[in-house]
Amino acid sequence: MMAALEFHDVTLGYERHPAVHHLTGKVSPGELVAVVGPNGGGKSTLLKGIVGTIKPFSGEISLEGFARRAIAYLPQQSDIDRSFPLSVFDLVAMGHWPRTGMFSELDSGDHDAVLHALCNVGLDGFAGRSIDALSRGQFQRVLFARLLLQDSPMILLDEPFTALDQRTEADLIGVVQRWHGEGRTVVAVMHDLDLVRRVFPTSLLLARDLVGWGASADVLCAENLQAARVLGASWGDDAARCAFTGEVAA
């Protein structure tokens, strides 16, 4: 089967300190994949490499059939500045930008699509509110509404359900499952292994090195989880680093 996303011996990191070591594998079109592993294991780095905000030290990340700008990417909330005075409507409307451009005016159909997306995430009537007045759960719903407007075949989510109330978590899991049912490729960084086992058919267990990749029931076994813990505990400033050759890829 053709891959939607493929890693060819990819090493990623910051300031020449690798955080993901020599990753090889592929994500098939329409897969729902959880990326799991210890803190500092390279999970968020991997998503940033896919979307192109950091470049591989070595190897290649290939996307089949669409450009990186078409990827819908949701970073962690801690990476998003909520101090800018912006309404809920305006933030969700940014989901139109990949299609219309940043400075295009919205037509009536675009306006209705924003309201419809808000309704689909349980925020009917919230369009005029300021984003800095929202709870964490409400803000996450707004960010999911923006993703709905992007209408992308590939969606990347970085810890999308962290610190949410049960109802918000359940509603947003429902959105992810609808995306999966529509044949979209979804890759999500996750920390709740019980939720992963329940919702995500495929898991990638990453502790800088690849520990396991495949069916979640098989990957998230006690042996693999212990191996990931051991790798995580071995990290330190004096730990041996992955040797890669050449300069950072252009």
N, C-alpha and C positions, 0 to 999 in steps of 0.2 A: 504494500500500500504506500502511496505517496505520502511523505511527511509534511505536516503543516509547519513544523519547526524542527530543526536538526542541529545538533551540536557535534562539531568535528574536533575532537581533542582540544577543547576550549579551556583556557586558563584566564581567569578574571581577577581583578583586585584593584588596589589603590596604592599609589606611590611605590610601585614595583613590589608590593607585598601581596602575594596571591591569596585570594579568599575562596576561590573555586579552582580545583586542580584537575586539569586534563579530563574534562567531562566529554563523554561521547554517548550519543543516544538520540532518539527522535520522539516527537509527539505527533501522533496521527491526527488528521482532521476530525474535529468533533469530540476529541477526548476531554475528559474532566479530570485534571491532574492536581494533586496536592503536593506541594514542596514542603517537606518537614525536616526537622533536625535540630540540633542544639543551637542556642544563641551564639552568634558569631560564625555559624557554619556556612555562610555564603548564600543563604536563601534570597535575601533582598538584593544582594549583588547580582545574582543570576537574573532576576527580573530586569534590573537596570541594564544588564548586558543585552538582553533580548530587545528591549525597547530602544537601545542605542545611546543611552546617556553615558555609559562607559564603554570603552573599546577593549576587546580581548588583548591580553599580553601575547597570546599565541592561539592558534586555531581559528575556527570560523563558526559563526552562528548564521545559519541560512533559513530564510523564510520563503515558503513556496506560494507564489500566486498573488502577493500583495506587498505593498511597501510598509516600512516601519511606521510611517506617519498614520497608517490606517489602524494601528493597534490601539485598543482602548486600555489604558493603564491607570490603575488606582493605587497610588502610594499609600503608605501608612499615614494616619491622620496627623501624627506628630511632625510630618514633613510638609504640612500644608499650613500656610499663613492665613488665619481667619481674621486678622485685624483690619484687613482692607475693607472699606465700606462697600458692600456688595449685597444685592438682594438675592433671595433664593432663586427668583426667576432668572436673573442675569447669570448666575452661576450655572444653572442647568442649561441655559441657552448656549453656553460655550460648547456643549456637545454638538451643536450644528457646525462649528468652525471647520472641521476637516472637509466638510462639503461646501460651505458657503464662503469661507474665508473670515478672517477676524473682524473686518470692518464692514461687512455687508449688512444691510438692514433685513430684519425678519419680515417675511410676509405673514398673512393670516394663518396659513397652514403651519408655518414654523412656530408661530405663537401657540396655536392649539396643541401642537406636538409637545411643547414644554409642559403645558398644563396636564396633558394626558400622561406624560411620564411621571409627574408628581403624584397624580392620582394612583398610578400603578405601584408606587412605593409607599402609599398610605399617607400622603401629605397634601391632600386636596385642601385648598384654602391657604396654603403657606407661601404662595408665590411672592407676596409683597413683603415678607419678613426679612430682616437683616440676618445674614449668616452668623454674625457674632452673638445673636440672641438664641441660637439653637442649642439644644442638648447634644451630647455626643451622638446619641442614637439618631436624632433627627438629622444631624449633619451628614451622617453616613447614608441615610436614606436619600438625601439630596445628591450626594456624590454618585449613588447608584442610578438616580434619575438621569444624571448627565451621561452616564455610560449607556443607558438605554437609547438616548438620542444619537450617540455615536454609531450605533447599529453596526458594530465591527464584527468580522468573522473570528477575531482573536481577542480575548479579554484577559488581562493580567491583573491580579488582585494581591496586594501585600497586606496580609493579616486583616482581612475585611470584617471579621466578626469579633475582634478583640474588645473587651470591656463593654459589650452591648447588653441591654436587657434581653430577656428570653423572647419576648414578642418580636422585637426588632430583629434579633438573630434569625428567628424562624421565618419572618417575612422575607429577609434578604437571602436566606438559603433558598427559599422558593424561587426568587428571581434567578439565582445561579442555576437551579435545576431546570428552569424554563429555557435558559440559554443553551444548556446541554441538550435539552429536547429539541431545540431548533437546529442542532448540528453545529453550533459554534464551538470553537476550541477555547477552553478556559483553563488557565494555570493559576493556582492560588497558593501563596505562602500561608501555611497553617501551623498552629501550635496545639490545638485540641485534637488529640489522636482519636478519641472516641467519636468526635464529629467527623473526622476524616474517614474512619472505618464505616460510618453510617451513610455518608453522602458521596464520597469520592471513590470511584472505582479503581483509580490508578494513583500510586504514590511514588515520589522521588525522594529518597532519604539521603540527605546531603549533610556531611560533616567536613566541609571543605573538599574532602574526597567523596566520591560516590560510594555509598554503602549498599544501596539497593534501589531498583527501579522496576516496577511492574504492578501486578495486582496488589491492592492495598492489604488484603488479608495475608498475603505472602510476605510483602516487604516489611510490614510492621510487626514482625515476630520478635520474641524476646531476644534472640541471638543478635539480630540486626540492631535493635535499639541499644543493647549493651555495647556493641561495637561502636555505635555513634557516640555514646557517652564516654567511652574510653578515648576516642579521638578528640572529643571536645575537651576532656580533662588534660590532654597532653599539650594543649596550646600554651605558648608562653613566648616571651621576648627572646629567649635563648633556644627555642625549638628550631629544629632543622626546617628550612623553607624549601618549597618546591623550586627546583632549578629549571628555568626556562631559558631558551636562547633567543637572541635577536632582540629587536626593539619592539615596543608596543605597536600592534597592528594599526595600519593607517585606516 
